[in-house]
């Protein structure tokens, strides 16, 4: 297992699971958990990740618009975050909640710009891990009427560990 106390031992600095809800792009769970990441950074990561994957279809970015979900299914993007000296790999997916509302989600992994080659060299493995993690997150959300944020964070921690392993293969 990776040394959690030393951030330099991780290939990925931050992982953010976000949803586009009525209030806008909202961080739901993140790794590392707690107050280590400023709320403004979490919100900016969520907003930029969702906004850039919406692309030139702002008319389809309505929360309960099934055209948007279909058009953006399984979307991946690599997005620079120069203000954070980072680059992100973002996976966008969606689900229909218990109120029958389509919810757009993103899973964003952030790495330091100097580690950018990892995103290209291990692209296929990263995509598989992100899709699997999205599936695990959705199982938690859909399984329970109310889910524990700690369970979502634990799922992101597992992704962090698997990405560290991938970086060293």
HUGI-V414162 format. One record per residue. RES is the residue in three letters. SS is DSSP state (h for helix, s for strand, l for the rest). NEAR is the number of other ideal C-beta (glycine too) atoms within 12 Angstrom. Layout:
res=RES ss=SS near=NEAR
res=RES ss=SS near=NEAR
This chain:
res=UNK ss=l near=13
res=UNK ss=l near=25
res=UNK ss=l near=12
res=UNK ss=l near=18
res=UNK ss=l near=11
res=UNK ss=l near=10
res=UNK ss=h near=21
res=UNK ss=h near=15
res=UNK ss=h near=18
res=UNK ss=l near=33
res=UNK ss=l near=37
res=UNK ss=l near=42
res=UNK ss=l near=34
res=UNK ss=s near=41
res=UNK ss=s near=50
res=UNK ss=s near=48
res=UNK ss=s near=46
res=UNK ss=s near=42
res=UNK ss=s near=35
res=UNK ss=s near=37
res=UNK ss=s near=22
res=UNK ss=l near=15
res=UNK ss=l near=14
res=UNK ss=s near=19
res=UNK ss=s near=34
res=UNK ss=s near=28
res=UNK ss=s near=39
res=UNK ss=s near=37
res=UNK ss=s near=38
res=UNK ss=s near=39
res=UNK ss=s near=41
res=UNK ss=l near=25
res=UNK ss=l near=27
res=UNK ss=l near=15
res=UNK ss=l near=10
res=UNK ss=l near=17
res=UNK ss=l near=29
res=UNK ss=l near=16
res=UNK ss=h near=16
res=UNK ss=h near=13
res=UNK ss=h near=26
res=UNK ss=h near=32
res=UNK ss=h near=23
res=UNK ss=h near=31
res=UNK ss=h near=39
res=UNK ss=h near=41
res=UNK ss=h near=29
res=UNK ss=h near=31
res=UNK ss=h near=44
res=UNK ss=h near=43
res=UNK ss=h near=28
res=UNK ss=h near=29
res=UNK ss=h near=40
res=UNK ss=h near=30
res=UNK ss=l near=18
res=UNK ss=l near=12
res=UNK ss=l near=20
res=UNK ss=h near=14
res=UNK ss=h near=12
res=UNK ss=h near=23
res=UNK ss=l near=28
res=UNK ss=l near=20
res=UNK ss=l near=28
res=UNK ss=l near=21
res=UNK ss=l near=23
res=UNK ss=h near=20
res=UNK ss=h near=17
res=UNK ss=h near=27
res=UNK ss=h near=29
res=UNK ss=h near=16
res=UNK ss=h near=22
res=UNK ss=l near=33
res=UNK ss=l near=21
res=UNK ss=l near=22
res=UNK ss=s near=32
res=UNK ss=s near=30
res=UNK ss=s near=29
res=UNK ss=s near=28
res=UNK ss=s near=33
res=UNK ss=s near=22
res=UNK ss=s near=30
res=UNK ss=h near=14
res=UNK ss=h near=14
res=UNK ss=h near=25
res=UNK ss=l near=18
res=UNK ss=s near=32
res=UNK ss=s near=31
res=UNK ss=s near=43
res=UNK ss=s near=44
res=UNK ss=s near=43
res=UNK ss=s near=40
res=UNK ss=s near=40
res=UNK ss=s near=38
res=UNK ss=s near=37
res=UNK ss=s near=27
res=UNK ss=s near=20
res=UNK ss=l near=22
res=UNK ss=l near=14
res=UNK ss=l near=13
res=UNK ss=l near=11
res=UNK ss=l near=20
res=UNK ss=s near=28
res=UNK ss=s near=35
res=UNK ss=s near=45
res=UNK ss=s near=44
res=UNK ss=s near=45
res=UNK ss=s near=51
res=UNK ss=s near=52
res=UNK ss=s near=47
res=UNK ss=s near=45
res=UNK ss=s near=37
res=UNK ss=s near=25
res=UNK ss=h near=21
res=UNK ss=h near=14
res=UNK ss=h near=26
res=UNK ss=l near=24
res=UNK ss=h near=16
res=UNK ss=h near=29
res=UNK ss=h near=34
res=UNK ss=h near=16
res=UNK ss=h near=16
res=UNK ss=l near=28
res=UNK ss=h near=20
res=UNK ss=h near=15
res=UNK ss=h near=24
res=UNK ss=h near=34
res=UNK ss=h near=27
res=UNK ss=h near=20
res=UNK ss=h near=34
res=UNK ss=h near=41
res=UNK ss=h near=24
res=UNK ss=h near=22
res=UNK ss=h near=39
res=UNK ss=h near=38
res=UNK ss=h near=22
res=UNK ss=h near=28
res=UNK ss=h near=39
res=UNK ss=h near=27
res=UNK ss=h near=17
res=UNK ss=h near=28
res=UNK ss=h near=30
res=UNK ss=h near=17
res=UNK ss=h near=16
res=UNK ss=l near=14
res=UNK ss=l near=11
res=UNK ss=l near=10
res=UNK ss=l near=24
res=UNK ss=l near=17
res=UNK ss=h near=22
res=UNK ss=h near=15
res=UNK ss=h near=23
res=UNK ss=h near=35
res=UNK ss=h near=28
res=UNK ss=h near=23
res=UNK ss=h near=35
res=UNK ss=h near=39
res=UNK ss=h near=28
res=UNK ss=h near=24
res=UNK ss=h near=42
res=UNK ss=h near=37
res=UNK ss=h near=26
res=UNK ss=h near=31
res=UNK ss=h near=39
res=UNK ss=h near=32
res=UNK ss=h near=20
res=UNK ss=h near=29
res=UNK ss=h near=25
res=UNK ss=l near=15
res=UNK ss=l near=12
